[in-house]
Amino acid sequence: MSTTTHPAGQLVGYGRTSTAEQEAGLEAQRRDLEAAGCGRVFVEQASSVGARPVLAQALDYVREGDTLVVTKIDRLARSTVNLWELVKELDTKKVGLRVLNLGGEPVDTRSSTGKLILNIFAGFAQFEREMMLERQKEGIAKAKAEGRYTGRKPTARLKADEARRLHAEGKTPTEIAKALGIGRGSVYRAIESAPAETAL
Protein backbone atom coordinates (compact mmCIF):
# COMPACT_ATOMS: atom_id res chain seq x y z
CA MET A 1 0.00 0.00 0.00
CA SER A 2 1.32 3.42 -0.86
CA THR A 3 2.30 5.80 1.90
CA THR A 4 2.15 8.84 -0.39
CA THR A 5 -0.66 11.37 -0.38
CA HIS A 6 -3.83 9.99 -1.91
CA PRO A 7 -5.85 12.71 -3.69
CA ALA A 8 -9.62 12.30 -3.34
CA GLY A 9 -11.48 10.87 -6.31
CA GLN A 10 -8.42 10.17 -8.42
CA LEU A 11 -8.06 7.99 -11.50
CA VAL A 12 -5.84 4.99 -10.81
CA GLY A 13 -4.53 3.03 -13.78
CA TYR A 14 -3.68 -0.66 -14.02
CA GLY A 15 -1.85 -2.23 -16.95
CA ARG A 16 -0.72 -5.80 -17.57
CA THR A 17 1.00 -7.79 -20.25
CA SER A 18 1.71 -11.49 -20.16
CA THR A 19 5.25 -12.69 -19.51
CA ALA A 20 5.42 -13.66 -23.20
CA GLU A 21 4.54 -10.17 -24.46
CA GLN A 22 6.95 -7.37 -25.23
CA GLU A 23 7.81 -4.64 -22.72
CA ALA A 24 6.67 -2.11 -25.34
CA GLY A 25 3.06 -3.25 -24.84
CA LEU A 26 3.27 -2.37 -21.17
CA GLU A 27 4.70 1.06 -21.90
CA ALA A 28 1.91 1.68 -24.45
CA GLN A 29 -0.68 0.91 -21.78
CA ARG A 30 1.10 3.21 -19.32
CA ARG A 31 1.01 6.04 -21.87
CA ASP A 32 -2.68 5.48 -22.60
CA LEU A 33 -3.54 5.41 -18.89
CA GLU A 34 -1.55 8.58 -18.17
CA ALA A 35 -3.16 10.28 -21.19
CA ALA A 36 -6.57 9.35 -19.73
CA GLY A 37 -5.68 11.33 -16.61
CA CYS A 38 -4.47 8.63 -14.23
CA GLY A 39 -2.44 10.20 -11.45
CA ARG A 40 -1.11 6.82 -10.32
CA VAL A 41 -0.44 3.86 -12.61
CA PHE A 42 0.27 0.26 -11.57
CA VAL A 43 1.78 -2.03 -14.22
CA GLU A 44 3.08 -5.59 -14.23
CA GLN A 45 4.11 -8.45 -16.47
CA ALA A 46 2.17 -11.49 -15.31
CA SER A 47 0.39 -14.38 -16.96
CA SER A 48 -3.40 -14.43 -17.07
CA VAL A 49 -3.46 -17.51 -14.84
CA GLY A 50 -0.66 -16.77 -12.37
CA ALA A 51 -0.48 -14.49 -9.36
CA ARG A 52 -0.86 -10.77 -10.03
CA PRO A 53 0.65 -9.03 -6.99
CA VAL A 54 0.58 -5.56 -8.56
CA LEU A 55 -3.16 -5.84 -9.23
CA ALA A 56 -3.61 -6.70 -5.54
CA GLN A 57 -1.62 -3.56 -4.69
CA ALA A 58 -3.81 -1.44 -6.97
CA LEU A 59 -6.99 -2.84 -5.40
CA ASP A 60 -5.62 -2.14 -1.92
CA TYR A 61 -4.60 1.38 -2.97
CA VAL A 62 -7.91 2.65 -4.38
CA ARG A 63 -10.24 4.52 -2.04
CA GLU A 64 -13.87 5.62 -2.04
CA GLY A 65 -14.52 8.01 -4.92
CA ASP A 66 -11.60 6.72 -7.02
CA THR A 67 -11.94 5.08 -10.44
CA LEU A 68 -9.76 2.16 -11.52
CA VAL A 69 -8.87 2.56 -15.21
CA VAL A 70 -7.73 -0.18 -17.60
CA THR A 71 -7.14 -0.06 -21.34
CA LYS A 72 -9.05 -3.30 -22.04
CA ILE A 73 -11.01 -5.85 -20.01
CA ASP A 74 -8.57 -8.68 -20.71
CA ARG A 75 -5.80 -6.67 -19.03
CA LEU A 76 -7.82 -6.84 -15.79
CA ALA A 77 -9.99 -9.95 -15.64
CA ARG A 78 -9.42 -13.62 -16.41
CA SER A 79 -13.06 -14.34 -17.20
CA THR A 80 -16.52 -12.79 -16.96
CA VAL A 81 -16.90 -14.39 -13.53
CA ASN A 82 -13.59 -12.87 -12.42
CA LEU A 83 -14.59 -9.50 -13.90
CA TRP A 84 -17.88 -9.48 -12.03
CA GLU A 85 -16.14 -10.36 -8.74
CA LEU A 86 -13.65 -7.52 -9.25
CA VAL A 87 -16.46 -5.08 -10.06
CA LYS A 88 -18.32 -6.13 -6.91
CA GLU A 89 -15.15 -5.70 -4.85
CA LEU A 90 -14.62 -2.22 -6.28
CA ASP A 91 -18.30 -1.36 -5.78
CA THR A 92 -18.05 -2.39 -2.12
CA LYS A 93 -15.24 0.13 -1.75
CA LYS A 94 -17.32 2.70 -3.71
CA VAL A 95 -14.69 2.69 -6.47
CA GLY A 96 -15.67 2.91 -10.14
CA LEU A 97 -14.20 1.01 -13.09
CA ARG A 98 -13.41 2.60 -16.45
CA VAL A 99 -12.43 0.60 -19.52
CA LEU A 100 -10.88 2.78 -22.21
CA ASN A 101 -11.72 0.36 -25.03
CA LEU A 102 -14.58 -2.14 -24.79
CA GLY A 103 -15.63 -3.01 -28.32
CA GLY A 104 -14.19 0.27 -29.53
CA GLU A 105 -15.96 2.42 -26.92
CA PRO A 106 -15.06 3.58 -23.40
CA VAL A 107 -17.20 2.22 -20.56
CA ASP A 108 -17.51 3.60 -17.04
CA THR A 109 -19.43 1.83 -14.27
CA ARG A 110 -20.45 5.21 -12.85
CA SER A 111 -22.65 5.83 -15.89
CA SER A 112 -26.05 4.22 -16.52
CA THR A 113 -24.81 2.72 -19.80
CA GLY A 114 -21.77 1.30 -18.07
CA LYS A 115 -23.95 -0.27 -15.39
CA LEU A 116 -26.19 -1.81 -18.04
CA ILE A 117 -23.20 -3.34 -19.83
CA LEU A 118 -21.91 -4.76 -16.57
CA ASN A 119 -25.31 -6.24 -15.79
CA ILE A 120 -25.03 -8.03 -19.12
CA PHE A 121 -21.60 -9.23 -18.06
CA ALA A 122 -23.18 -10.53 -14.85
CA GLY A 123 -25.51 -12.65 -16.95
CA PHE A 124 -22.55 -14.02 -18.89
CA ALA A 125 -20.78 -14.70 -15.59
CA GLN A 126 -23.75 -16.77 -14.40
CA PHE A 127 -23.74 -18.74 -17.65
CA GLU A 128 -19.96 -19.22 -17.53
CA ARG A 129 -20.13 -20.44 -13.93
CA GLU A 130 -22.83 -22.99 -14.77
CA MET A 131 -20.86 -24.22 -17.79
CA MET A 132 -17.72 -24.52 -15.67
CA LEU A 133 -19.57 -26.54 -13.04
CA GLU A 134 -20.99 -28.79 -15.74
CA ARG A 135 -17.51 -29.40 -17.19
CA GLN A 136 -16.19 -30.01 -13.68
CA LYS A 137 -18.87 -32.61 -12.96
CA GLU A 138 -18.20 -34.32 -16.30
CA GLY A 139 -14.48 -34.38 -15.56
CA ILE A 140 -15.01 -35.88 -12.10
CA ALA A 141 -17.41 -38.50 -13.49
CA LYS A 142 -14.86 -39.45 -16.14
CA ALA A 143 -12.03 -39.62 -13.60
CA LYS A 144 -14.13 -41.79 -11.30
CA ALA A 145 -14.98 -44.11 -14.17
CA GLU A 146 -11.29 -44.46 -14.94
CA GLY A 147 -10.39 -44.90 -11.27
CA ARG A 148 -8.30 -41.70 -11.17
CA TYR A 149 -10.46 -39.54 -8.90
CA THR A 150 -9.18 -39.13 -5.35
CA GLY A 151 -11.16 -36.05 -4.34
CA ARG A 152 -9.89 -32.79 -2.91
CA LYS A 153 -7.87 -32.62 0.27
CA PRO A 154 -10.13 -31.99 3.30
CA THR A 155 -8.15 -28.87 4.25
CA ALA A 156 -8.61 -27.38 0.76
CA ARG A 157 -12.33 -28.15 0.84
CA LEU A 158 -12.66 -26.66 4.32
CA LYS A 159 -10.98 -23.42 3.27
CA ALA A 160 -13.09 -23.24 0.11
CA ASP A 161 -16.26 -23.60 2.19
CA GLU A 162 -15.03 -20.95 4.60
CA ALA A 163 -14.14 -18.62 1.69
CA ARG A 164 -17.66 -18.97 0.27
CA ARG A 165 -19.18 -18.32 3.70
CA LEU A 166 -17.15 -15.12 4.16
CA HIS A 167 -18.01 -14.05 0.61
CA ALA A 168 -21.72 -14.54 1.37
CA GLU A 169 -21.25 -12.25 4.38
CA GLY A 170 -20.04 -9.51 2.07
CA LYS A 171 -16.29 -9.83 2.54
CA THR A 172 -14.11 -8.91 -0.44
CA PRO A 173 -11.73 -11.47 -1.98
CA THR A 174 -8.77 -9.49 -0.59
CA GLU A 175 -10.21 -9.60 2.93
CA ILE A 176 -11.03 -13.31 2.62
CA ALA A 177 -7.52 -14.13 1.38
CA LYS A 178 -5.97 -12.31 4.34
CA ALA A 179 -8.36 -13.91 6.84
CA LEU A 180 -7.74 -17.47 5.63
CA GLY A 181 -4.08 -17.12 4.72
CA ILE A 182 -4.62 -18.16 1.10
CA GLY A 183 -4.06 -16.48 -2.26
CA ARG A 184 -6.68 -14.35 -4.01
CA GLY A 185 -6.70 -16.88 -6.84
CA SER A 186 -7.77 -19.61 -4.40
CA VAL A 187 -10.55 -17.33 -3.14
CA TYR A 188 -11.84 -16.71 -6.68
CA ARG A 189 -11.74 -20.43 -7.46
CA ALA A 190 -13.71 -21.18 -4.29
CA ILE A 191 -16.34 -18.54 -5.15
CA GLU A 192 -16.56 -19.63 -8.80
CA SER A 193 -17.00 -23.28 -7.79
CA ALA A 194 -19.98 -22.49 -5.56
CA PRO A 195 -23.18 -24.42 -6.39
CA ALA A 196 -25.22 -22.73 -9.12
CA GLU A 197 -28.09 -21.96 -6.75
CA THR A 198 -25.80 -19.67 -4.73
CA ALA A 199 -24.65 -17.76 -7.79
CA LEU A 200 -25.68 -14.21 -8.64
Buried (B, 14 or more C-beta within 10 A) or exposed (E): EEEEEBEEEBBBBBBBBBEEEEEEBBEBBBEBBBEBEBEBBBBBBBBBEEEBEBBBBBBEBBBEEBBBBBBBBEBBBBBBBBBBBBBBBBBEBEBBBBBBBBEEEEBBBEEEEBBEBBEEBBEBBBEBBEEBBEEEEEEEEEEEEEEEEEEEEEEBEEBBEBBBEBBEEEBBBBBBBEEBEBBBBBBBBBBBBBEEEEBE
